Structures are given as structure tokens and as C-alpha cells.
Amino acid sequence: MKKSIVATLIKTLAFTSVALCSVVNANESNESNISTAKASIEKASEDKIGIYIGLGGVFTNLDGYHGKGINISARVDMPLSIPENKWQRGIYGKVSYQMSHDENKNSNSYFDEIEIAIGFEGYINEAHKLFFELGDVKQNFEVDTTKIWQDYGTVYRIGYDAQHEYGTFNIALEHRDDRESATGYRTFLSTKGGLFSLSYTDVGDYEVIALNFNFSF
């Protein structure tokens, strides 16, 4: 940190020659700091919004229902960089949709869910971060052509994310406040580059496994 003004004045009165040298050094340091800050700002401005799309399969267990189907997800990253530390924080929005089907001898059951969430992430360093997500969930369950129930709820997640040379791993505490208010967890694994990902969620009677192919833009 720069020396305080009071300290500089005292040294100026006591040691004039030393103060003059300090002024010259301070000016050179300021010019260097301004150049560094300018370069950092220009570098930070190069950060772009990241868009990620996931397509894959899903296996859902829900209070006696066991279905398999498809899963579609999208995420938009919006970095909030500052010159001194471009890894400090960021916000993102995401949406996911799953639709599954359970067929037995007497009937066909269908379950679909859509989640829209916003998240905030704070980086410990380039490889480790903490995140928080808040989202709305809509669920629908049908048997044959009859709607059995429809529900709206809220989901909260707080977790830790780690990136390694082989891929990414994160784990989150998850709370769902919908048909059944319950707390559980979600884990997520992806390969290096993020082409393949596997997630597992277990909250109360709600259990989901999703395997996705991911594409970034």
C-alpha cells in the first residue's frame, strides 16, 4: 500500500532529500500502476458471456415412480471481473427440462419438470470456487391421459466446485420446497473440456441421474 499523506509530510519536513527521492519513486510507481491497471481492464473487457447447452438422458425416481427419458439444459455465464482479480466472482442463469416415462402392464406414467435458476459464484482461486443457486421448479405428473398432480416449488443450492486436470467435480447441499419440503444433495462430474457430464440428485423422495453431452459457444 502507498504511504499515508501524514507520514509523507513528516518525512518531508525531517528529511528533504529523502522525500524528493520518494516523490520520484512514487511517480514512477504510479505510472507503472496506471499502466498495469489499464492493461488489466482491457484484458477483463475481453471476457465474454459463455453459453452452454446440454443434451442427454435422465432416470427419475419419485415416490414409487421409476421413469427414464430425456434431459435438456442451458446455462449462460456472465463474468463480473475486476482488474486485480479476474477470477473473483460471476453470476449465471440456467434452465433445465426433463421428461420421463414409466410403462407397466396397466398404465403409462409421465413426469416432466422445468427449473429456472440464477446462481452466484465466488472464486477461491482459478481451480476452486463456492456457489449459491436459487430457482423455481414446476413439476407435472400424468397417468395415461389424466393429470394426477401439478406443483410449483423452489430449490436452493449451496456448494463447492473444484476443477482438476481430468475434469470438474462439484457437490451441493440442496433444499426443495415443493410437494415435499426436504433437504438432500447433488453431485456433478464432467470430463476435461466438459463434453460429458454426470449428475446425481437425492432429495427426499426425489432421485435423479442425468447423463449429458455438452456444447459451448
C-alpha positions in Angstrom: 0.0 0.0 0.0 1.1 3.6 -0.6 2.4 5.5 2.4 -0.1 7.8 4.1 -0.1 11.5 3.4 0.7 12.4 7.1 3.8 10.1 7.1 5.0 11.6 3.8 4.7 15.2 5.2 6.6 14.3 8.3 9.4 12.7 6.3 9.4 15.7 4.0 10.0 18.1 6.9 12.6 16.0 8.5 14.5 14.6 5.5 14.0 16.8 2.5 16.4 15.0 0.3 14.8 11.6 1.1 11.4 13.0 0.4 12.4 14.2 -3.0 13.7 10.7 -3.9 10.4 9.3 -2.6 8.4 11.6 -4.8 10.3 10.5 -7.9 9.9 6.8 -7.0 6.2 7.3 -6.2 5.6 9.0 -9.6 7.3 6.1 -11.4 5.3 3.6 -9.3 2.0 5.4 -10.1 2.8 5.4 -13.8 3.5 1.6 -13.6 0.3 1.0 -11.6 -1.8 3.0 -14.1 -0.3 1.0 -17.0 -0.9 -2.3 -15.2 -4.5 -1.3 -14.3 -5.2 -0.2 -17.8 -3.9 -3.5 -19.2 -5.9 -5.5 -16.7 -9.1 -3.6 -17.6 -8.5 -4.2 -21.3 -7.9 -7.9 -20.5 -11.0 -8.1 -18.3 -13.1 -6.4 -21.1 -12.2 -9.4 -23.3 -14.2 -11.7 -21.1 -17.2 -12.9 -23.0 -20.6 -14.3 -22.0 -20.4 -18.1 -22.0 -23.3 -20.2 -23.3 -23.5 -23.9 -22.6 -26.1 -26.4 -23.9 -26.6 -30.0 -22.6 -28.5 -32.9 -24.1 -28.8 -36.3 -22.7 -30.8 -39.0 -20.8 -32.4 -39.0 -17.4 -33.5 -41.6 -14.9 -36.0 -40.4 -12.3 -37.4 -42.0 -9.1 -40.2 -40.1 -7.4 -42.4 -41.7 -4.7 -42.8 -45.1 -6.5 -42.4 -43.7 -10.0 -39.4 -45.0 -11.9 -39.0 -43.4 -15.3 -36.4 -42.8 -18.0 -36.4 -40.1 -20.6 -34.5 -37.0 -21.9 -32.9 -34.0 -20.3 -32.1 -30.6 -21.9 -30.3 -27.8 -20.1 -28.8 -24.5 -20.9 -26.5 -22.1 -18.9 -25.3 -18.6 -19.5 -22.3 -17.3 -17.6 -21.9 -13.6 -17.0 -18.5 -12.8 -15.5 -18.1 -9.9 -13.1 -14.4 -9.3 -13.4 -12.3 -6.6 -11.6 -8.9 -5.6 -12.8 -6.9 -7.1 -9.9 -8.5 -10.5 -10.0 -10.5 -11.7 -13.0 -11.4 -14.9 -11.1 -13.1 -13.3 -8.2 -16.8 -13.7 -8.9 -19.5 -14.3 -11.5 -23.3 -14.7 -12.0 -25.1 -17.1 -14.2 -28.6 -18.2 -15.2 -29.7 -21.6 -16.2 -32.7 -23.6 -17.3 -33.2 -27.4 -17.4 -36.0 -29.6 -18.6 -36.6 -33.3 -18.1 -39.3 -35.6 -19.4 -39.5 -39.2 -18.5 -41.9 -42.2 -19.0 -42.7 -45.3 -16.9 -44.5 -48.1 -18.6 -46.1 -51.0 -16.9 -48.9 -53.6 -17.6 -51.8 -51.5 -16.6 -50.9 -47.9 -17.4 -48.3 -45.4 -18.6 -47.0 -42.7 -16.3 -45.3 -39.5 -17.4 -43.3 -37.0 -15.4 -41.8 -33.7 -16.5 -40.0 -30.9 -14.7 -38.7 -27.5 -15.6 -36.3 -25.5 -13.5 -35.2 -21.9 -14.0 -32.4 -20.7 -11.6 -29.9 -17.9 -11.1 -26.6 -18.5 -9.5 -23.7 -16.6 -7.9 -20.2 -18.0 -7.7 -17.1 -16.7 -5.8 -13.7 -18.0 -6.7 -11.2 -19.0 -4.1 -8.7 -19.3 -6.9 -8.8 -20.5 -10.6 -9.4 -24.1 -9.6 -11.8 -23.8 -6.6 -15.0 -21.8 -6.1 -18.1 -21.7 -3.9 -21.6 -21.1 -5.4 -25.2 -20.4 -4.5 -28.3 -21.1 -6.6 -31.9 -20.1 -6.3 -34.6 -21.4 -8.7 -38.2 -22.0 -9.4 -39.4 -25.5 -10.2 -42.6 -26.7 -12.0 -43.5 -30.4 -12.0 -46.2 -32.3 -13.7 -47.3 -36.0 -13.3 -49.8 -37.8 -15.5 -51.1 -41.4 -15.8 -52.2 -42.2 -19.3 -54.0 -39.0 -20.3 -55.1 -38.0 -16.8 -53.2 -35.3 -15.0 -52.7 -36.6 -11.4 -51.0 -33.5 -10.0 -49.1 -30.4 -10.9 -46.8 -28.5 -8.5 -44.7 -25.3 -8.2 -41.8 -25.0 -5.9 -38.5 -23.5 -5.0 -35.0 -25.0 -5.0 -31.9 -23.8 -3.1 -28.3 -25.0 -3.5 -25.1 -24.1 -1.9 -21.9 -25.9 -2.9 -18.3 -26.3 -3.7 -16.7 -26.7 -7.2 -13.2 -28.0 -8.0 -11.5 -28.1 -11.4 -8.7 -30.6 -11.9 -6.6 -31.7 -14.9 -9.0 -34.6 -15.5 -12.3 -32.7 -15.2 -14.6 -30.9 -12.8 -16.4 -32.0 -9.7 -18.9 -30.2 -7.5 -21.1 -31.1 -4.6 -24.0 -29.0 -3.3 -26.4 -29.1 -0.4 -29.9 -28.9 -2.0 -33.2 -28.0 -0.4 -36.5 -28.4 -2.3 -39.7 -26.7 -1.2 -42.5 -28.2 -3.3 -44.8 -31.2 -2.7 -42.4 -32.4 -0.1 -40.1 -29.9 1.7 -36.8 -31.8 2.0 -33.1 -31.4 2.1 -30.5 -33.6 0.3 -27.6 -33.2 -2.0 -26.5 -33.1 -5.6 -23.2 -34.2 -7.1 -21.8 -33.3 -10.6 -18.9 -34.7 -12.6 -17.7 -33.6 -16.0 -14.8 -34.6 -18.2 -12.0 -32.3 -19.1 -13.4 -29.7 -21.5 -16.9 -30.5 -20.3 -18.0 -32.6 -23.2 -19.6 -35.3 -21.0 -21.2 -34.8 -17.6 -23.0 -36.9 -15.0 -25.1 -35.6 -12.2 -26.9 -37.3 -9.3 -29.6 -35.6 -7.1 -31.1 -37.2 -3.9 -33.6 -35.0 -2.0 -36.3 -36.8 0.0 -38.4 -39.0 -2.4 -36.8 -37.2 -5.4 -33.9 -39.0 -7.0 -32.5 -38.2 -10.5 -29.5 -39.3 -12.5 -28.7 -37.4 -15.7 -26.0 -38.1 -18.3 -25.4 -35.3 -20.8 -23.4 -34.3 -23.9 -22.4 -30.6 -23.5 -21.6 -27.9 -26.1 -20.2 -24.5 -25.5 -20.5 -21.3 -27.6 
